[in-house]
Amino acid sequence: MSTTADAIRAADAHSAHNYHPLPLVVASAEGTWMTDVEGRRYLDMLAGYSALNFGHGNRRLIDAARAQLERVTLTSRAFHHDRFADFCTELAALCGKEMVLPMNTGAEAVETAVKTARKWGYEVKGVPDGHAKIVVAADNFHGRTTTIVSFSTDHEARDHFGPYTPGFEIVPYGDLTALAHAVTENTVAVLLEPIQGEAGVLVPPAGYLSGVRELTRERNVLFMADEIQSGLGRTGRTFACEHEGVVPDVYILGKALGGGVVPVSAVVADRDVLGVFRPGEHGSTFGGNPLACAVALEVIAMLRTGEFQGRATELGEHLHRELNLLVGGGAVTAVRGRGLWAGVDIDPSRGTGREISEKLMELGVLVKDTHGSTIRIAPPLVISKEDLDWGLAQLRSVLGA
């Protein structure tokens, strides 16, 4: 068996350095715990950025995948397969929509949503060809393709990847007035995260999402909600938009939809939006494959019970209550989030987000830093209260709180 140092050296030598992972090498995982190549266990408080909402190796999801592996895993969309209709039907019903366009990754789903909005704008709204505009929010994170980084304000994601794709206007997140001024007759969509994850788990002001919904309806503009991280139980509701009673025109889904087993994403909307596509205009070899559909169908069935949304609500209230006790004591300057999802701003006197993450790793807890001074906490929704409290105790220890 390779040691941690050996495995890290090999990875550094032969893989592109587009990530800066913490210095551990995971060999196995179950539930909320991961074990490294040397047998040390770690509590996962990141959950693959919400891709692992149901934990590592969830038995229902593994059984669904194994059963499908024995039958058929890929046909391409050149043919029908017997899991596709059920997947589209059940996901559409979960979202309260009529149609599903399946893809694989979150970035693919966002790209698909961009294409959808533009085509809808030209063929339904009547925007002159080539003039469609999409309004987005500053500090967004929707992926890292060339089109998506064209409307990013993160210099690490954007710089030196131009020339950039036109057709986007950036406004401050949470500012309805700025959004209203940015929407013109050529605007086809507003694309937002209901909670900005990568930016530090930023929750918009109360009434913002409902205001966006009202504005887009009045101006005949699509409201596209990127629920890739915030959706499917993470915030205590199936979708984060539900906290304001909002139903967007387009849901963009990914991460947890694949249960941490396979990459699955989708754009979900009504027929008057997704119905603009005709054969040959968009596609994916692996999108909507039988294995992906089998796993996602089990995810949908699990979400229908409400169990995981309930756990995120109950444990999330406990998480935020405990984290807020740290604010003002010289260790933490602010806590944000909703459900089992929190952004914790570390007082600079206690270290950077990266340094705190490394110290927590040494104590057996895994989190991820962002924007220098912030750590993100997002454990699998199956975490026990005892494990959550143990993880929080390690955080208090590291912060000297």
Secondary structure, DSSP 8 states (H G I E B T S, - for coil): ---HHHHHHHHHHHS-------S--EEEEEBTEEEETTS-EEEESSHHHHTTTT-BT-HHHHHHHHHHHTT-S---TTS--TTHHHHHHHHHHHHT-SEEEEESSHHHHHHHHHHHHHHHIIIII---TT--EEEEETT-----SHHHHTT---HHHHTT--S----EEEE-TT-HHHHHHH--TTEEEEEE-SSBTTTTSB---TTHHHHHHHHHHHTT-EEEEE-TTTTTTTTSSSSGGGGGT---SEEEE-GGGGTTTS--EEEEE-HHHHTT--TTSS--SSTT-HHHHHHHHHHHHHHHT-HHHHHHHHHHHHHHHHHHTTBTTTSEEEEEESSS-EEEEE-GGG--HHHHHHHHHHTTEE-EEETTTEEEE---TT--HHHHHHHHHHHHHHHT-
